[in-house]
Amino acid sequence: MGLSAGGWALLVVPTLLGIATMFLYGFWDKITGKEYYVDEEILAYDEDLVEELKKEGKA
C-alpha cells in the first residue's frame, strides 16, 4: 500500500517549506546584512538604535 501522488505532496511540500523557513530564519542576519539587536526590553532591527546603544556601551 503506497501513497498516492497527492498523499506524497501532502507530506513533502509542508516539510520542504518548513525546512526553508528554518533556514531563512537561521541565516536572516547574514542574508539581509542587518545587525539584529536583542535585549530584555527590545528586539529591533533599528540601525540607529543599535548605533546609539553601541556608543553608550550597552551593545
Protein Blocks (a to p, Z undefined) as FASTA:
>chain_A
ZZdfklmmmmmmmmmmmmmmmmmmmmmmmmnopacdddfkbccfbfklmmmmmmnopZZ
